[in-house]
Amino acid sequence: MVEKGFEENAPPEEAPPVPGGGLPAEPSEGAVHRLEEQLREAVDRHLRLAAEFDNFRKRIARERLELADRAQAALVMKLLDILDDVDRIVASDPSTPTPALLEAMLLVDKKLRKELEAAGLERIDPVGQLFDPAWHEAVSVVAPLAGEPDHSVSLTFQVGYRFRGSLVRPARVQVYSSEGHA
């Protein structure tokens, strides 16, 4: 596309005749001003388009990563209830189900956890660690036993999960605390 004023092979704008029959040393002031304005507009348009393209490229890359992470996190969220059910079966009385069924459930549990860990899921079971409200949710408080540190996790009611470093669900825990206990 050729811009107005930039036509290829266009003869230069003729300047008014100079006394003595020669051409002036410089083009007319109006032509210089018009060409400078066209150049400024072209440079400005170029810079704007380059910046828009760069922003577009960065936004698309960021949206692709976010979309992939959201899709995987949605899958993980759906599987958390299944993991809880498997936890209940594994923790149940081994004499209730048939031994073969229990063994099969253990294998399914192991394989499912392995795949989820490979995708970036990390289990949070903080028993014995200091309570961290960023990763744990205290649902119960008990007086510390002898030798147990104050504000440490004594029991996990429901394990928590992180997905690629981001908290998906906090661990629901019981915490040792001497405050409020005699």
N, CA, C and O of each residue as an XYZ file, in Angstrom:
728
protein
N       0.848     -1.169      0.000
C       0.000      0.000      0.000
C       0.893      1.231      0.000
O       1.833      1.308      0.791
N       0.625      2.172     -0.849
C       1.444      3.369     -0.980
C       0.689      4.520     -0.349
O      -0.471      4.779     -0.672
N       1.366      5.205      0.557
C       0.750      6.337      1.243
C       0.777      7.559      0.351
O       1.645      7.708     -0.509
N      -0.186      8.425      0.571
C      -0.242      9.680     -0.175
C       1.026     10.468      0.120
O       1.400     10.642      1.279
N       1.669     10.932     -0.907
C       2.885     11.693     -0.722
C       4.133     10.832     -0.815
O       5.242     11.367     -0.832
N       3.981      9.483     -0.877
C       5.120      8.592     -0.965
C       5.094      7.792     -2.268
O       5.717      6.733     -2.339
N       4.412      8.252     -3.270
C       4.284      7.515     -4.522
C       5.677      7.271     -5.097
O       6.524      8.163     -5.141
N       5.881      6.023     -5.538
C       7.165      5.669     -6.123
C       7.319      6.373     -7.464
O       6.350      6.574     -8.196
N       8.518      6.731     -7.758
C       8.863      7.372     -9.028
C       8.103      8.667     -9.282
O       8.011      9.101    -10.430
N       7.567      9.283     -8.266
C       6.870     10.558     -8.449
C       7.921     11.641     -8.593
O       8.915     11.655     -7.868
N       7.702     12.534     -9.516
C       8.690     13.610     -9.673
C       8.671     14.493     -8.445
O       7.614     14.689     -7.845
N       9.812     15.029     -8.057
C       9.841     15.888     -6.885
C       8.966     17.114     -7.129
O       8.812     17.592     -8.253
N       8.401     17.598     -6.026
C       7.534     18.765     -6.127
C       8.371     19.935     -6.656
O       9.471     20.203     -6.172
N       7.832     20.605     -7.635
C       8.587     21.692     -8.240
C       8.486     22.932     -7.380
O       7.416     23.302     -6.895
N       9.619     23.552     -7.212
C       9.680     24.790     -6.431
C       9.482     25.966     -7.380
O       9.687     25.838     -8.587
N       9.084     27.107     -6.831
C       8.929     28.280     -7.702
C      10.274     28.640     -8.344
O      11.330     28.412     -7.753
N      10.230     29.185     -9.514
C      11.481     29.519    -10.205
C      12.302     30.527     -9.416
O      11.773     31.402     -8.731
N      13.581     30.372     -9.537
C      14.522     31.243     -8.845
C      15.068     32.230     -9.868
O      15.337     31.865    -11.012
N      15.228     33.480     -9.450
C      15.800     34.428    -10.415
C      17.150     33.922    -10.899
O      17.946     33.428    -10.100
N      17.407     34.032    -12.129
C      18.652     33.587    -12.732
C      18.483     32.251    -13.400
O      19.427     31.762    -14.020
N      17.294     31.621    -13.301
C      16.999     30.396    -14.013
C      17.397     29.125    -13.306
O      17.163     28.063    -13.883
N      17.978     29.114    -12.110
C      18.367     27.889    -11.417
C      17.278     27.390    -10.475
O      16.268     28.059    -10.259
N      17.500     26.218     -9.927
C      16.570     25.660     -8.943
C      16.997     26.086     -7.543
O      18.180     26.316     -7.293
N      16.027     26.192     -6.624
C      16.404     26.554     -5.264
C      17.214     25.430     -4.613
O      17.113     24.272     -5.017
N      18.004     25.773     -3.624
C      18.837     24.791     -2.921
C      17.981     23.893     -2.030
O      18.391     22.763     -1.768
N      16.843     24.321     -1.560
C      15.981     23.542     -0.674
C      14.566     23.523     -1.233
O      14.145     24.469     -1.898
N      13.804     22.406     -0.954
C      12.409     22.385     -1.390
C      11.620     23.438     -0.605
O      12.106     23.990      0.382
N      10.429     23.694     -1.051
C       9.617     24.707     -0.379
C       9.324     24.291      1.058
O       9.315     23.104      1.386
N       9.088     25.270      1.893
C       8.827     25.016      3.324
C       7.564     24.194      3.518
O       7.512     23.358      4.420
N       6.562     24.407      2.708
C       5.308     23.650      2.798
C       5.523     22.173      2.504
O       4.952     21.316      3.178
N       6.350     21.867      1.493
C       6.621     20.467      1.149
C       7.387     19.777      2.268
O       7.095     18.628      2.600
N       8.349     20.453      2.842
C       9.125     19.873      3.947
C       8.209     19.596      5.130
O       8.272     18.531      5.743
N       7.356     20.567      5.442
C       6.441     20.394      6.580
C       5.493     19.214      6.348
O       5.263     18.410      7.251
N       4.943     19.115      5.125
C       4.022     18.025      4.803
C       4.736     16.680      4.890
O       4.183     15.733      5.449
N       5.938     16.571      4.356
C       6.685     15.308      4.396
C       7.085     14.935      5.821
O       7.044     13.761      6.188
N       7.466     15.911      6.615
C       7.795     15.633      8.020
C       6.575     15.129      8.772
O       6.693     14.216      9.590
N       5.403     15.704      8.514
C       4.163     15.274      9.176
C       3.807     13.851      8.756
O       3.408     13.042      9.593
N       3.948     13.537      7.463
C       3.661     12.186      6.987
C       4.632     11.173      7.598
O       4.238     10.059      7.944
N       5.872     11.558      7.727
C       6.859     10.675      8.337
C       6.530     10.430      9.804
O       6.606      9.296     10.276
N       6.166     11.485     10.527
C       5.783     11.323     11.945
C       4.592     10.391     12.086
O       4.575      9.535     12.970
N       3.593     10.550     11.223
C       2.408      9.690     11.271
C       2.760      8.242     10.962
O       2.264      7.324     11.616
N       3.613      8.040      9.967
C       4.008      6.672      9.598
C       4.804      6.006     10.722
O       4.588      4.834     11.029
N       5.721      6.754     11.331
C       6.509      6.203     12.441
C       5.599      5.916     13.632
O       5.733      4.872     14.270
N       4.684      6.820     13.936
C       3.750      6.618     15.044
C       2.878      5.386     14.802
O       2.695      4.567     15.702
N       2.339      5.256     13.584
C       1.501      4.102     13.247
C       2.304      2.810     13.366
O       1.807      1.807     13.879
N       3.545      2.838     12.890
C       4.408      1.657     12.983
C       4.652      1.263     14.448
O       4.539      0.090     14.804
N       4.982      2.239     15.284
C       5.240      1.944     16.700
C       3.994      1.408     17.398
O       4.077      0.480     18.203
N       2.854      1.987     17.090
C       1.601      1.507     17.701
C       1.298      0.072     17.280
O       0.938     -0.760     18.114
N       1.444     -0.216     16.000
C       1.181     -1.581     15.516
C       2.165     -2.581     16.120
O       1.774     -3.690     16.483
N       3.409     -2.206     16.229
C       4.401     -3.103     16.826
C       4.064     -3.366     18.297
O       4.162     -4.500     18.764
N       3.670     -2.329     19.015
C       3.309     -2.496     20.432
C       2.044     -3.339     20.573
O       1.970     -4.197     21.452
N       1.050     -3.105     19.718
C      -0.179     -3.899     19.760
C       0.115     -5.368     19.476
O      -0.418     -6.252     20.145
N       0.963     -5.626     18.484
C       1.299     -7.006     18.159
C       2.039     -7.674     19.312
O       1.756     -8.827     19.637
N       2.974     -6.978     19.928
C       3.715     -7.527     21.059
C       2.775     -7.837     22.224
O       2.876     -8.900     22.835
N       1.859     -6.913     22.535
C       0.881     -7.143     23.603
C      -0.027     -8.312     23.262
O      -0.336     -9.122     24.137
N      -0.462     -8.419     22.010
C      -1.305     -9.531     21.567
C      -0.582    -10.860     21.746
O      -1.154    -11.819     22.264
N       0.667    -10.916     21.321
C       1.455    -12.156     21.439
C       1.615    -12.567     22.900
O       1.458    -13.741     23.235
N       1.927    -11.606     23.772
C       2.091    -11.908     25.197
C       0.772    -12.354     25.820
O       0.745    -13.292     26.616
N      -0.333    -11.675     25.455
C      -1.637    -12.030     26.017
C      -2.049    -13.438     25.599
O      -2.566    -14.198     26.418
N      -1.827    -13.791     24.344
C      -2.186    -15.131     23.860
C      -1.373    -16.196     24.592
O      -1.921    -17.218     25.005
N      -0.088    -15.967     24.753
C       0.756    -16.935     25.471
C       0.286    -17.094     26.910
O       0.197    -18.214     27.413
N      -0.016    -15.976     27.582
C      -0.488    -16.019     28.973
C      -1.840    -16.730     29.069
O      -2.052    -17.531     29.980
N      -2.756    -16.445     28.134
C      -4.071    -17.077     28.151
C      -3.978    -18.571     27.892
O      -4.742    -19.345     28.469
N      -3.060    -18.987     27.036
C      -2.884    -20.426     26.795
C      -2.448    -21.145     28.071
O      -2.986    -22.199     28.412
N      -1.472    -20.568     28.771
C      -1.017    -21.186     30.022
C      -2.135    -21.218     31.059
O      -2.340    -22.235     31.721
N      -2.854    -20.114     31.201
C      -3.944    -20.059     32.173
C      -5.049    -21.054     31.827
O      -5.603    -21.703     32.715
N      -5.367    -21.174     30.548
C      -6.397    -22.111     30.130
C      -5.990    -23.551     30.429
O      -6.797    -24.342     30.917
N      -4.752    -23.883     30.139
C      -4.274    -25.240     30.421
C      -4.304    -25.520     31.919
O      -4.738    -26.592     32.341
N      -3.845    -24.565     32.726
C      -3.857    -24.754     34.184
C      -5.284    -24.847     34.716
O      -5.556    -25.667     35.594
N      -6.206    -24.022     34.201
C      -7.602    -24.085     34.664
C      -8.234    -25.416     34.296
O      -8.973    -25.995     35.092
N      -7.950    -25.903     33.099
C      -8.521    -27.190     32.680
C      -7.998    -28.323     33.552
O      -8.760    -29.200     33.960
N      -6.714    -28.307     33.834
C      -6.155    -29.356     34.685
C      -6.647    -29.227     36.117
O      -6.913    -30.235     36.773
N      -6.769    -28.012     36.607
C      -7.271    -27.814     37.972
C      -8.728    -28.265     38.077
O      -9.128    -28.814     39.103
N      -9.521    -28.043     37.034
C     -10.910    -28.495     37.035
C     -10.967    -30.023     37.114
O     -11.805    -30.583     37.821
N     -10.084    -30.682     36.394
C     -10.023    -32.147     36.460
C      -9.648    -32.597     37.863
O     -10.257    -33.514     38.414
N      -8.653    -31.955     38.430
C      -8.220    -32.319     39.780
C      -9.356    -32.134     40.777
O      -9.572    -32.982     41.644
N     -10.081    -31.026     40.655
C     -11.191    -30.771     41.578
C     -12.242    -31.884     41.495
O     -12.802    -32.292     42.512
N     -12.505    -32.369     40.283
C     -13.471    -33.456     40.110
C     -12.978    -34.752     40.752
O     -13.771    -35.548     41.255
N     -11.676    -34.948     40.728
C     -11.122    -36.200     41.249
C     -10.939    -36.204     42.766
O     -10.745    -37.264     43.362
N     -11.000    -35.032     43.393
C     -10.781    -34.984     44.841
C     -11.827    -35.784     45.613
O     -11.489    -36.452     46.589
N     -13.079    -35.728     45.195
C     -14.113    -36.511     45.876
C     -13.854    -38.006     45.718
O     -14.112    -38.785     46.635
N     -13.347    -38.402     44.562
C     -13.015    -39.817     44.346
C     -11.878    -40.215     45.281
O     -11.907    -41.294     45.873
N     -10.877    -39.346     45.415
C      -9.769    -39.637     46.328
C     -10.268    -39.774     47.764
O      -9.805    -40.640     48.507
N     -11.214    -38.917     48.154
C     -11.777    -39.017     49.508
C     -12.492    -40.350     49.701
O     -12.355    -40.981     50.749
N     -13.260    -40.786     48.691
C     -13.952    -42.077     48.778
C     -12.952    -43.220     48.869
O     -13.137    -44.153     49.651
N     -11.903    -43.148     48.076
C     -10.875    -44.193     48.121
C     -10.205    -44.185     49.495
O      -9.910    -45.249     50.040
N      -9.962    -43.007     50.059
C      -9.385    -42.925     51.407
C     -10.279    -43.626     52.425
O      -9.787    -44.329     53.308
N     -11.587    -43.435     52.302
C     -12.522    -44.078     53.244
C     -12.488    -45.595     53.115
O     -12.528    -46.308     54.118
N     -12.415    -46.087     51.882
C     -12.367    -47.541     51.668
C     -11.069    -48.110     52.220
O     -11.065    -49.152     52.875
N      -9.964    -47.412     51.950
C      -8.668    -47.879     52.425
C      -8.635    -47.879     53.951
O      -8.043    -48.776     54.551
N      -9.261    -46.889     54.590
C      -9.256    -46.789     56.047
C     -10.298    -47.686     56.704
O     -10.293    -47.835     57.926
N     -11.194    -48.288     55.920
C     -12.256    -49.116     56.498
C     -11.704    -50.441     57.029
O     -10.555    -50.805     56.778
N     -12.530    -51.124     57.746
C     -12.193    -52.415     58.349
C     -11.901    -53.420     57.230
O     -12.766    -53.669     56.390
N     -10.707    -53.996     57.205
C     -10.368    -54.929     56.127
C     -11.236    -56.181     56.098
O     -11.280    -56.859     55.071
N     -11.918    -56.508     57.174
C     -12.755    -57.713     57.167
C     -14.096    -57.468     56.485
O     -14.782    -58.427     56.132
N     -14.486    -56.215     56.291
C     -15.773    -55.910     55.661
C     -15.764    -56.251     54.177
O     -16.575    -57.075     53.756
N     -14.894    -55.666     53.362
C     -14.894    -56.065     51.951
C     -14.074    -57.338     51.762
O     -13.312    -57.735     52.643
N     -14.233    -57.952     50.642
C     -13.430    -59.132     50.361
C     -11.981    -58.694     50.192
O     -11.721    -57.582     49.732
N     -11.045    -59.547     50.555
C      -9.633    -59.166     50.424
C      -9.237    -58.786     48.989
O      -8.425    -57.882     48.793
N      -9.790    -59.452     48.013
C      -9.449    -59.142     46.624
C      -9.936    -57.731     46.254
O      -9.241    -56.998     45.551
N     -11.120    -57.358     46.725
C     -11.653    -56.028     46.453
C     -10.785    -54.966     47.116
O     -10.486    -53.930     46.521
N     -10.388    -55.232     48.342
C      -9.529    -54.276     49.037
C      -8.187    -54.134     48.318
O      -7.680    -53.023     48.163
N      -7.623    -55.235     47.888
C      -6.355    -55.168     47.166
C      -6.512    -54.394     45.858
O      -5.632    -53.615     45.494
N      -7.611    -54.597     45.155
C      -7.869    -53.875     43.911
C      -8.007    -52.378     44.183
O      -7.481    -51.554     43.435
N      -8.707    -52.038     45.242
C      -8.873    -50.626     45.590
C      -7.528    -49.997     45.936
O      -7.267    -48.849     45.577
N      -6.687    -50.736     46.621
C      -5.356    -50.216     46.952
C      -4.539    -49.947     45.685
O      -3.826    -48.947     45.600
N      -4.650    -50.842     44.708
C      -3.927    -50.653     43.452
C      -4.468    -49.450     42.671
O      -3.702    -48.671     42.103
N      -5.796    -49.311     42.651
C      -6.406    -48.161     41.971
C      -5.970    -46.870     42.660
O      -5.620    -45.887     42.008
N      -6.000    -46.894     43.968
C      -5.586    -45.716     44.740
C      -4.143    -45.346     44.410
O      -3.843    -44.177     44.167
N      -3.268    -46.315     44.401
C      -1.856    -46.066     44.129
C      -1.644    -45.510     42.718
O      -0.889    -44.555     42.532
N      -2.313    -46.111     41.720
C      -2.163    -45.670     40.340
C      -2.743    -44.271     40.130
O      -2.136    -43.437     39.459
N      -3.906    -44.021     40.700
C      -4.543    -42.711     40.564
C      -3.676    -41.629     41.191
O      -3.471    -40.574     40.591
N      -3.175    -41.876     42.373
C      -2.305    -40.890     43.040
C      -1.015    -40.643     42.252
O      -0.541    -39.510     42.162
N      -0.460    -41.703     41.689
C       0.766    -41.565     40.900
C       0.531    -40.656     39.697
O       1.349    -39.781     39.413
N      -0.574    -40.858     38.994
C      -0.888    -40.044     37.817
C      -1.153    -38.585     38.202
O      -0.698    -37.667     37.520
N      -1.878    -38.381     39.279
C      -2.181    -37.017     39.714
C      -0.919    -36.294     40.185
O      -0.754    -35.100     39.934
N      -0.038    -37.010     40.862
C       1.226    -36.403     41.290
C       2.074    -36.032     40.073
O       2.735    -34.993     40.062
N       2.049    -36.887     39.048
C       2.797    -36.587     37.830
C       2.241    -35.343     37.135
O       2.980    -34.621     36.466
N       0.934    -35.095     37.294
C       0.309    -33.909     36.693
C       0.542    -32.657     37.522
O       0.263    -31.550     37.062
N       1.059    -32.821     38.761
C       1.357    -31.643     39.581
C       0.582    -31.559     40.874
O       0.658    -30.535     41.554
N      -0.168    -32.596     41.251
C      -0.937    -32.575     42.491
C      -0.055    -33.042     43.643
O       0.635    -34.056     43.549
N      -0.094    -32.282     44.725
C       0.702    -32.600     45.914
C      -0.235    -32.725     47.111
O      -1.061    -31.845     47.353
N      -0.107    -33.798     47.841
C      -0.940    -34.075     49.011
C      -0.379    -33.341     50.225
O       0.835    -33.312     50.425
N      -1.259    -32.744     51.040
C      -0.853    -32.029     52.252
C      -1.434    -32.781     53.459
O      -2.637    -32.721     53.714
N      -0.582    -33.477     54.185
C      -0.975    -34.168     55.416
C       0.033    -33.743     56.480
O       1.065    -34.394     56.646
N      -0.255    -32.650     57.208
C       0.754    -31.987     58.037
C       0.890    -32.471     59.486
O       1.374    -31.710     60.324
N       0.492    -33.675     59.809
C       0.593    -34.144     61.190
C       2.037    -34.011     61.674
O       2.971    -34.470     61.016
N       2.204    -33.369     62.843
C       3.517    -33.174     63.434
C       4.204    -31.892     62.998
O       5.225    -31.521     63.577
N       3.674    -31.208     61.997
C       4.262    -29.956     61.531
C       3.597    -28.781     62.244
O       2.512    -28.915     62.809
N       4.262    -27.631     62.207
C       3.654    -26.424     62.757
C       2.459    -26.024     61.906
O       2.480    -26.159     60.682
N       1.417    -25.531     62.565
C       0.219    -25.090     61.873
C       0.549    -23.882     60.995
O       1.176    -22.928     61.455
N       0.126    -23.926     59.738
C       0.334    -22.824     58.805
C      -1.022    -22.479     58.188
O      -1.544    -23.243     57.375
N      -1.597    -21.329     58.569
C      -2.933    -20.986     58.064
C      -2.983    -20.807     56.544
O      -4.070    -20.812     55.965
N      -1.842    -20.650     55.893
C      -1.834    -20.542     54.441
C      -2.136    -21.892     53.780
O      -2.629    -21.932     52.653
N      -1.841    -23.001     54.481
C      -2.029    -24.337     53.907
C      -2.988    -25.215     54.700
O      -3.430    -26.252     54.204
N      -3.314    -24.812     55.927
C      -4.129    -25.649     56.810
C      -5.344    -24.870     57.297
O      -5.311    -23.644     57.402
N      -6.410    -25.596     57.591
C      -7.611    -25.017     58.188
C      -7.834    -25.724     59.516
O      -8.092    -26.928     59.549
N      -7.734    -24.972     60.617
C      -7.929    -25.560     61.942
C      -9.426    -25.717     62.192
O     -10.173    -24.739     62.176
N      -9.849    -26.943     62.421
C     -11.264    -27.188     62.710
C     -11.455    -27.642     64.149
O     -12.585    -27.779     64.618
N     -10.332    -27.877     64.857
C     -10.397    -28.325     66.243
C      -9.084    -27.958     66.928
O      -8.021    -27.925     66.308
N      -9.194    -27.681     68.244
C      -8.015    -27.342     69.041
C      -8.030    -28.220     70.282
O      -9.073    -28.405     70.909
N      -6.858    -28.762     70.634
C      -6.729    -29.577     71.846
C      -5.487    -29.129     72.611
O      -4.563    -28.542     72.049
N      -5.494    -29.425     73.912
C      -4.327    -29.111     74.738
C      -3.167    -30.002     74.301
O      -3.369    -31.177     73.996
N      -1.960    -29.454     74.268
C      -0.820    -30.260     73.823
C      -0.481    -31.370     74.818
O      -0.573    -31.186     76.032
N      -0.092    -32.505     74.285
C       0.372    -33.612     75.106
C       1.797    -33.304     75.547
O       2.439    -32.409     74.995
N       2.283    -34.021     76.514
C       3.654    -33.804     76.986
C       4.631    -33.999     75.838
O       4.607    -35.020     75.152
N       5.489    -33.006     75.639
C       6.510    -33.094     74.601
C       6.043    -32.631     73.226
O       6.860    -32.525     72.311
N       4.769    -32.355     73.058
C       4.273    -31.885     71.760
C       4.376    -30.367     71.698
O       3.980    -29.693     72.649
N       4.888    -29.817     70.621
C       5.016    -28.360     70.509
C       3.655    -27.687     70.339
O       2.753    -28.215     69.689
N       3.540    -26.520     70.936
C       2.329    -25.721     70.821
C       2.166    -25.277     69.363
O       3.156    -25.026     68.676
N       0.941    -25.183     68.901
C       0.596    -24.739     67.540
C       1.099    -25.693     66.461
O       1.392    -25.277     65.340
N       1.197    -26.960     66.806
C       1.527    -27.960     65.787
C       0.274    -28.780     65.496
O      -0.668    -28.796     66.288
N       0.275    -29.451     64.365
C      -0.883    -30.232     63.930
C      -0.855    -31.586     64.630
O       0.133    -32.316     64.561
N      -1.966    -31.909     65.308
C      -2.037    -33.182     66.021
C      -2.751    -34.264     65.213
O      -2.468    -35.450     65.376
N      -3.674    -33.859     64.344
C      -4.486    -34.825     63.611
C      -4.975    -34.177     62.320
O      -5.290    -32.987     62.299
N      -5.038    -34.951     61.255
C      -5.588    -34.460     59.993
C      -6.947    -35.110     59.788
O      -7.056    -36.332     59.697
N      -7.991    -34.271     59.716
C      -9.332    -34.781     59.442
C      -9.541    -35.012     57.946
O     -10.155    -35.996     57.535
N      -9.021    -34.091     57.144
C      -9.134    -34.212     55.692
C      -7.843    -33.649     55.091
O      -7.482    -32.500     55.344
N      -7.157    -34.468     54.297
C      -5.906    -34.000     53.699
C      -6.193    -32.857     52.739
O      -7.282    -32.755     52.173
N      -5.195    -32.003     52.570
C      -5.303    -30.899     51.631
C      -4.512    -31.220     50.380
O      -3.803    -32.224     50.312
N      -4.647    -30.345     49.385
C      -3.944    -30.568     48.124
C      -3.457    -29.240     47.552
O      -4.126    -28.211     47.651
N      -2.270    -29.299     46.950
C      -1.718    -28.204     46.152
C      -1.606    -28.718     44.727
O      -1.289    -29.884     44.493
N      -1.873    -27.823     43.778
C      -1.709    -28.181     42.378
C      -0.726    -27.199     41.777
O      -1.016    -26.009     41.647
N       0.448    -27.711     41.409
C       1.536    -26.896     40.852
C       1.835    -25.692     41.741
O       2.017    -24.573     41.262
N       1.880    -25.949     43.038
C       2.252    -24.915     43.992
C       1.097    -24.067     44.486
O       1.255    -23.341     45.467
N      -0.064    -24.133     43.841
C      -1.223    -23.347     44.267
C      -2.151    -24.217     45.110
O      -2.414    -25.374     44.783
N      -2.638    -23.637     46.196
C      -3.535    -24.377     47.083
C      -4.859    -24.648     46.386
O      -5.515    -23.727     45.900
N      -5.249    -25.923     46.342
C      -6.542    -26.317     45.791
C      -7.529    -26.491     46.931
O      -8.680    -26.063     46.847
N      -7.056    -27.133     48.010
C      -7.894    -27.323     49.195
C      -6.980    -27.412     50.404
O      -6.019    -28.182     50.404
N      -7.279    -26.613     51.453
C      -6.431    -26.684     52.648
C      -6.676    -27.996     53.409
O      -7.753    -28.587     53.333
N      -5.657    -28.422     54.133
C      -5.817    -29.596     54.992
C      -6.644    -29.165     56.196
O      -6.358    -28.133     56.803
N      -7.659    -29.936     56.548
C      -8.498    -29.640     57.719
C      -7.923    -30.437     58.887
O      -7.878    -31.667     58.869
N      -7.481    -29.686     59.912
C      -6.654    -30.302     60.944
C      -7.099    -29.945     62.355
O      -7.881    -29.020     62.578
N      -6.562    -30.726     63.305
C      -6.674    -30.440     64.731
C      -5.318    -29.930     65.185
O      -4.283    -30.491     64.823
N      -5.322    -28.862     65.980
C      -4.074    -28.194     66.339
C      -3.896    -28.232     67.868
O      -4.849    -28.038     68.624
N      -2.645    -28.488     68.303
C      -2.308    -28.375     69.713
C      -2.210    -26.886     70.064
O      -1.546    -26.120     69.366
N      -2.872    -26.489     71.145
C      -2.783    -25.110     71.597
C      -3.010    -25.055     73.091
O      -4.005    -25.574     73.597
N      -2.082    -24.421     73.801
C      -2.223    -24.291     75.249
C      -3.100    -23.112     75.613
O      -3.530    -23.008     76.762
N      -3.382    -22.217     74.671
C      -4.227    -21.073     74.922
C      -5.662    -21.532     75.120
O      -6.204    -22.282     74.308
N      -6.273    -21.073     76.211
C      -7.659    -21.422     76.487
C      -7.831    -22.763     77.155
O      -8.954    -23.180     77.435
N      -6.717    -23.453     77.416
C      -6.798    -24.749     78.105
C      -6.060    -24.619     79.429
O      -5.020    -23.965     79.515
N      -6.602    -25.242     80.442
C      -5.964    -25.151     81.770
C      -5.081    -26.323     82.026
O      -4.467    -26.413     83.089
